């Protein structure tokens, strides 16, 4: 697939997606949203991809909405705004529903929709100097499409504070509230991303897809309401071919057939 504003490359079973608009700090516009959504569709249908890494070209991960795009929004009718917003919402949903783990490689800044892009990823690795912010209220709008993923990632209290103030915050604070999972010096960013990717390659790909689907289903339910769902989920995995192979490999002290990570710790469970 050919993209105008994205670059992709494959490293074995790892897909790398790079937002490639460095002249506007990798900001979103309508075409970027269409391209990312299309990329998600192609990756979801490709069984050879086991993990994806999303990053940005140039000095910034993603600065949110393109100013030229925002200028057009000012003149949009309500119907045009609704169609535009639905397209963005579908993009975030497509990323969220990818059956593979998605790692965000954040450097420079992740602002507005860019911070939302980090939030919808499964694992976020940020350089020490990275800055985050849900800055929409500064422009009189709100972070609507990203809100479900941010609340799921950092909870109501932190979300309220950051959405209402629009304040920018450090990578360390992002880690403290659960938006980021590792903060490293800029020179170690790729090494840390690679370490997470290798860890994921040691896991059953069908199990990872099932975990992601399960979390979407139980996230907003109480424990009592989730009993049947969780029991069905684990029972199905135990009798699946992948589950059988994984358990037998553990008992037989060998790598499972799908484990392609050279640094995996087979005994970790």
C-alpha positions as CSV (number, residue, x, y, z in Angstrom):
1,X,0.0,0.0,0.0
2,X,1.3,3.5,-0.9
3,X,1.1,6.3,1.6
4,X,1.6,10.0,1.2
5,X,2.1,10.9,4.9
6,X,3.2,7.6,6.4
7,X,6.3,5.4,6.1
8,X,6.4,1.7,6.9
9,X,9.0,-0.9,7.1
10,X,9.1,-4.5,8.4
11,X,11.7,-5.9,10.7
12,X,10.9,-9.6,10.6
13,X,7.5,-9.9,12.3
14,X,7.6,-6.3,13.6
15,X,5.9,-3.6,11.6
16,X,7.1,0.0,12.0
17,X,4.8,2.8,11.2
18,X,6.3,6.3,11.1
19,X,4.2,9.5,10.8
20,X,6.1,11.4,8.1
21,X,5.1,15.0,8.2
22,X,8.1,16.5,10.1
23,X,7.5,20.0,8.6
24,X,4.3,20.2,10.7
25,X,5.5,18.1,13.6
26,X,3.6,15.1,12.3
27,X,0.2,16.7,12.9
28,X,-3.0,15.0,11.8
29,X,-5.1,16.0,8.9
30,X,-7.8,14.2,7.0
31,X,-5.5,12.3,4.8
32,X,-3.3,11.1,7.7
33,X,-6.4,9.8,9.4
34,X,-7.5,7.9,6.3
35,X,-4.0,6.4,5.8
36,X,-3.6,5.3,9.4
37,X,-7.1,3.7,9.3
38,X,-6.2,1.9,6.1
39,X,-2.9,0.8,7.6
40,X,-4.7,-0.8,10.5
41,X,-7.0,-2.7,8.2
42,X,-4.0,-4.1,6.3
43,X,-2.1,-5.1,9.4
44,X,-5.2,-6.7,11.0
45,X,-5.4,-8.9,8.0
46,X,-1.7,-9.9,7.9
47,X,-1.0,-12.9,10.1
48,X,2.8,-12.4,9.6
49,X,2.8,-9.3,11.7
50,X,3.3,-10.0,15.4
51,X,3.9,-6.5,16.8
52,X,3.7,-2.9,15.6
53,X,5.7,0.2,16.6
54,X,4.4,3.7,15.9
55,X,6.8,6.6,15.8
56,X,7.3,10.0,14.2
57,X,9.8,11.5,11.8
58,X,11.8,14.5,12.8
59,X,12.0,16.1,16.2
60,X,8.4,15.4,17.4
61,X,6.2,12.3,17.8
62,X,2.9,14.0,17.0
63,X,1.6,17.6,17.7
64,X,-2.1,16.9,17.3
65,X,-4.2,18.6,14.7
66,X,-2.7,20.3,11.7
67,X,-3.4,24.1,11.7
68,X,-4.5,24.0,8.1
69,X,-6.9,21.3,9.0
70,X,-8.2,23.3,12.0
71,X,-8.6,26.3,9.7
72,X,-11.0,24.3,7.5
73,X,-12.9,23.1,10.5
74,X,-13.8,26.6,11.5
75,X,-15.9,26.8,8.3
76,X,-17.4,23.3,8.4
77,X,-21.1,22.9,9.0
78,X,-22.2,20.7,11.9
79,X,-22.8,17.8,9.5
80,X,-19.3,18.2,8.0
81,X,-17.8,18.4,11.5
82,X,-19.6,15.2,12.5
83,X,-18.3,13.3,9.5
84,X,-14.8,14.6,10.1
85,X,-14.9,13.6,13.8
86,X,-16.4,10.2,13.0
87,X,-13.4,9.5,10.7
88,X,-11.0,10.3,13.5
89,X,-12.9,8.2,16.0
90,X,-12.8,5.3,13.6
91,X,-9.0,5.7,13.3
92,X,-8.5,5.4,17.1
93,X,-10.9,2.5,17.3
94,X,-9.0,0.7,14.5
95,X,-5.8,1.1,16.4
96,X,-7.4,-0.1,19.6
97,X,-8.8,-3.2,18.0
98,X,-5.6,-4.3,16.3
99,X,-5.1,-8.0,17.4
100,X,-1.4,-7.4,17.9
101,X,0.5,-5.4,20.5
102,X,1.2,-1.8,19.5
103,X,4.1,0.2,21.0
104,X,4.3,4.0,20.8
105,X,7.8,5.3,20.4
106,X,7.4,8.9,21.8
107,X,10.0,11.6,21.4
108,X,9.8,15.4,21.4
109,X,6.1,16.0,22.1
110,X,2.8,14.2,22.0
111,X,0.0,16.8,22.2
112,X,-3.7,16.7,21.7
113,X,-4.6,13.9,19.4
114,X,-0.9,12.9,19.5
115,X,-1.2,12.2,23.2
116,X,-4.4,10.3,22.4
117,X,-2.4,8.3,19.9
118,X,0.0,7.3,22.7
119,X,-3.0,6.5,25.0
120,X,-4.5,4.1,22.5
121,X,-1.3,2.1,22.1
122,X,-0.7,-0.9,24.4
123,X,2.8,0.1,25.6
124,X,4.3,3.6,25.5
125,X,8.1,4.2,25.6
126,X,9.1,7.9,25.9
127,X,12.4,9.7,25.9
128,X,13.1,11.7,29.1
129,X,12.6,15.1,27.5
130,X,9.3,14.3,25.9
131,X,6.3,16.5,26.7
132,X,2.7,15.5,26.7
133,X,-0.5,17.4,26.9
134,X,-4.3,17.1,26.2
135,X,-4.4,20.7,25.1
136,X,-7.8,20.9,23.3
137,X,-9.5,23.1,25.9
138,X,-6.9,25.8,25.2
139,X,-8.5,26.1,21.8
140,X,-12.1,26.0,23.1
141,X,-12.7,22.4,22.0
142,X,-12.4,19.1,23.8
143,X,-10.5,15.8,23.5
144,X,-13.6,13.9,22.7
145,X,-12.5,11.0,20.4
146,X,-9.5,10.1,22.5
147,X,-11.4,10.3,25.9
148,X,-12.3,6.6,26.1
149,X,-8.7,5.5,25.7
150,X,-7.3,8.1,28.0
151,X,-9.8,7.2,30.8
152,X,-9.0,3.5,30.3
153,X,-5.3,4.2,30.5
154,X,-5.0,6.7,33.4
155,X,-8.4,6.8,35.2
156,X,-10.9,9.4,35.9
157,X,-9.0,11.6,38.3
158,X,-5.9,12.1,36.2
159,X,-8.0,12.5,33.1
160,X,-10.2,15.2,34.7
161,X,-7.1,17.1,35.9
162,X,-5.3,17.0,32.5
163,X,-8.4,17.5,30.3
164,X,-9.7,20.4,32.2
165,X,-6.4,22.3,32.6
166,X,-5.0,21.5,29.2
167,X,-1.6,21.6,31.0
168,X,1.5,20.1,29.4
169,X,3.4,17.5,31.5
170,X,6.6,15.6,31.5
171,X,7.3,12.1,30.5
172,X,8.0,11.2,34.1
173,X,4.6,12.5,35.2
174,X,3.1,10.5,32.2
175,X,4.8,7.4,33.6
176,X,3.6,8.2,37.2
177,X,-0.1,8.2,36.0
178,X,0.2,5.2,33.8
179,X,0.1,6.8,30.3
180,X,3.8,5.9,29.7
181,X,5.4,2.6,30.7
182,X,9.1,3.4,30.3
183,X,11.1,6.6,30.3
184,X,14.6,6.5,28.9
185,X,17.4,8.8,27.6
186,X,16.9,9.6,23.9
187,X,19.8,7.4,23.0
188,X,18.1,4.3,24.6
189,X,14.7,4.8,23.1
190,X,15.0,2.2,20.3
191,X,16.7,-0.3,22.6
192,X,13.8,-0.1,25.0
193,X,11.3,-0.4,22.3
194,X,13.1,-3.4,20.9
195,X,13.2,-5.0,24.3
196,X,9.4,-4.7,24.6
197,X,8.9,-6.1,21.1
198,X,11.1,-9.1,21.8
199,X,9.1,-9.8,25.0
200,X,5.9,-9.7,23.0
201,X,7.3,-12.1,20.4
202,X,7.8,-14.7,23.2
203,X,4.1,-14.7,23.8
204,X,1.3,-16.6,22.0
205,X,-0.1,-14.3,19.2
206,X,-3.6,-15.7,19.6
207,X,-3.4,-15.3,23.3
208,X,-2.4,-11.6,23.0
209,X,-5.3,-11.0,20.6
210,X,-7.6,-12.7,23.1
211,X,-6.3,-10.6,26.0
212,X,-6.9,-7.4,24.1
213,X,-10.5,-8.5,23.2
214,X,-11.1,-9.6,26.8
215,X,-9.9,-6.3,28.3
216,X,-12.3,-4.3,26.0
217,X,-15.2,-6.5,27.2
218,X,-14.5,-6.4,31.0
219,X,-13.1,-2.9,31.4
220,X,-16.4,-1.3,32.3
221,X,-18.0,-4.3,34.1
222,X,-17.8,-5.2,37.8
223,X,-16.0,-8.3,38.9
224,X,-19.3,-10.2,39.5
225,X,-20.6,-9.4,36.0
226,X,-17.4,-10.6,34.4
227,X,-17.3,-14.1,36.0
228,X,-18.8,-15.9,33.1
229,X,-16.9,-13.9,30.5
230,X,-13.5,-14.5,32.1
231,X,-14.2,-18.2,32.7
232,X,-15.2,-18.7,29.1
233,X,-12.1,-16.8,27.9
234,X,-9.6,-18.9,29.8
235,X,-11.3,-22.2,29.1
236,X,-11.3,-21.4,25.3
237,X,-7.6,-20.6,25.4
238,X,-6.7,-23.8,27.4
239,X,-8.2,-26.0,24.7
240,X,-7.0,-24.0,21.7
241,X,-4.1,-25.3,19.7
242,X,-1.9,-22.4,20.8
243,X,-2.8,-22.8,24.4
244,X,-2.1,-26.5,24.3
245,X,1.3,-25.9,22.6
246,X,2.2,-23.2,25.2
247,X,1.4,-25.3,28.2
248,X,3.1,-28.4,26.8
249,X,6.2,-26.4,25.9
250,X,6.4,-25.0,29.5
251,X,6.0,-28.5,31.0
252,X,8.6,-30.0,28.6
253,X,11.0,-27.1,29.2
254,X,11.3,-26.0,25.6
255,X,10.3,-22.9,23.6
256,X,6.8,-22.9,22.2
257,X,6.5,-23.1,18.4
258,X,5.5,-19.4,18.1
259,X,8.2,-18.1,20.4
260,X,10.6,-16.2,18.1
261,X,12.2,-14.0,20.7
262,X,15.9,-14.7,21.3
263,X,15.8,-13.3,24.8
264,X,12.7,-14.8,26.2
265,X,12.5,-16.2,29.7
266,X,10.6,-19.4,29.2
267,X,10.1,-19.9,33.0
268,X,8.3,-16.5,33.5
269,X,4.6,-17.0,34.0
